[in-house]
Amino acid sequence: MSVDFGKGIRGKHVAMNLTVMGSVDTVWAVCLAKDEKNLIPFKLYRIEVFSKSEQIRLKNEKGEMANYPKSWFAPLDVSKKTLGIIEKAA
């Protein structure tokens, strides 16, 4: 959904707060969370990392885009060749 700010803010969008999260990088990471029902431990996830936030964003096992703590994931530090293999397999 988008909001046209050129026409003023009306209705349900009046109380909407926008937060600047910083720049976004997309990386592969291993899930370290054990008690989150919408994630699988040790599975590789493609995550969006925000430079100015302690949260990451990803598509969880329900197929929903959701935010989670950065500490629940370990980013992969792999060669471009290995990254290419992961991308093809995904």
N, C-alpha and C positions, 0 to 999 in steps of 0.2 A: 504494500500500500504506500502511496506517496501523498504528501501534503503540498498543495500549491500555496507557498507563503506570499506570493505576489498578490493574492486576493484577500489577505488577512487570515487570521486563524479564527475558526468558528467551531461551535459545537464541542464534540468530544476531544478535539485537538487543542483546546485552550490551555489545558493543564499539562500538555506534553513537554517534557524536559529532554533536551538533546545533550548527550555527553560525548565529548571528543575522546576517543579511545587511543588516538595516535595512529601511526602507520601500521599497516597490516602485512604480515608475511605468512605465506602458506608453506607448511613443512609437514613431514611425516613424523609421527611420534608413537611411542609405545605407551599403552595405557597401564598405569600403576594402581588404579583404583580397584579395590576389592569389594566394596560394599555398595556400589552404585548399580542398580538393577538395569539401567539403560546403557551400560558400557560393559565390554568384555575385557577382563584383565589380560594383559600381555598381547592384545590385538593391536595391529598397526592402524592408526587413524590419520587421516589427512586433516590437520588442524590449522586454524587461522590464529596467529599470535599477534596480539595488539601490543605495541611498544610501551604504551603508558597505562597498562592494566595488568592486574594479577589474574585475569581471566583469559581463557582461550575459547574459541568457538568451533564446533564441529557438528556433523550429522551423526546423531546417536543411533542406537539399535532400533529405535522406533521410527527412524527416518526423519526425525525432527532436528532442525538446527537449534542447538542449545549451547549455553555458556557453562564452563566448568573451571575449577581452579587450575592454574598452570602446574601446580605441584603434583597433580594427578597424572602427569605425562612426562616422558623423557624423550626429548627430540633426538632423531637419528642423525648422526654425523657420518655420512657415507659418501663414497665417490659418486661422480656423475653417472658412471656406468651402472652402479648398483641402483641409484635413484631411477634411472631409466627402466631397469628391470621391474622395480616396484611399481612404477607408473603403468607399465604395460599390463602387469598382473592385476592391477586394481580395476 
